[in-house]
Amino acid sequence: MSKAYRLLNHGPTVLVSAAHGGRRNVMAAAWNMPLDFNPPKVAVVIDKQAYTRTLIEASGEFVLSVPPVALLQQVMAAGSQSGRDLDQDKFEACGLQAASVSAVGAPLVEGCVAWLACKVLPEPEMAARYDLFLAEVVAAWADSSAFSDGRWHIERDEQRSLHHVAGGAFFTTGAMVQG
Ligand SMILES: Cc1cc2nc3c(=O)[nH]c(=O)nc-3n(C[C@H](O)[C@H](O)[C@H](O)COP(=O)(O)O)c2cc1C
């Protein structure tokens, strides 16, 4: 947990998932960041239009999943249509697999390289004014083939994370250099 901030420190676009009252949903979010070390906290901007936000506000929980470039099309699908307008579950509509976790009611997204289970720190004024949500990370995991002992060591190109530029263009995580 003391290294959970490192799962977001390099600025990946994430998938935000939430569930409430038998409904679940997922969206893409580039505007996220770590906020504290221990206990780890995060910040994420979630627009008022997002159906995922409705579920987050109702449940007080969400999961951030860090998708690899292998899920690029699914990330774009999650980021370009609203679950509010779909007849079917958005995970299925986007070709994403959900898995439940014990830490929170929100599901994680399978096939990602890292996951942070989060409980919202209630700041209703901040959410209303800036669409900004702060949360405490209550559990975190990573694919050990990409992150272990608190360090990223991405070896396979398809595991590289996505870094949104604009308009659906991304950089993927590049070579690590040591300062
Ligand atoms: C690459 C990418 C990054 C995005 N980043 C954010 C973000 O940081 N915050 C946000 O509110 N919406 C962001 N979006 C837009 C939402 O993902 C989009 O509005 C989505 O349809 C909301 O889904 P929902 O209504 O099913 O929750 C992003 C979209 C893409 C494609």
The ligand as a Gaussian input file, in Angstrom:
#p B3LYP/6-31G(d) Opt

LIG

0 1
 C       -8.881000       8.869000     -23.333000
 C      -10.048000       9.448000     -22.612000
 C       -9.868000      10.107000     -21.399000
 C      -10.951000      10.640000     -20.696000
 N      -10.732000      11.269000     -19.506000
 C      -11.795000      11.733000     -18.782000
 C      -11.592000      12.310000     -17.498000
 O      -10.480000      12.406000     -16.974000
 N      -12.699000      12.730000     -16.823000
 C      -13.977000      12.626000     -17.357000
 O      -14.943000      13.046000     -16.702000
 N      -14.175000      12.084000     -18.571000
 C      -13.121000      11.618000     -19.288000
 N      -13.314000      11.028000     -20.501000
 C      -14.699000      10.935000     -21.025000
 C      -15.515000       9.820000     -20.386000
 O      -14.796000       8.602000     -20.366000
 C      -16.815000       9.689000     -21.206000
 O      -17.586000      10.861000     -21.021000
 C      -17.629000       8.461000     -20.906000
 O      -18.531000       8.259000     -21.965000
 C      -18.422000       8.509000     -19.618000
 O      -19.080000       7.269000     -19.520000
 P      -20.330000       6.978000     -18.565000
 O      -21.366000       8.057000     -18.828000
 O      -20.794000       5.635000     -19.007000
 O      -19.821000       7.020000     -17.158000
 C      -12.250000      10.520000     -21.236000
 C      -12.443000       9.876000     -22.479000
 C      -11.353000       9.347000     -23.158000
 C      -11.576000       8.647000     -24.466000

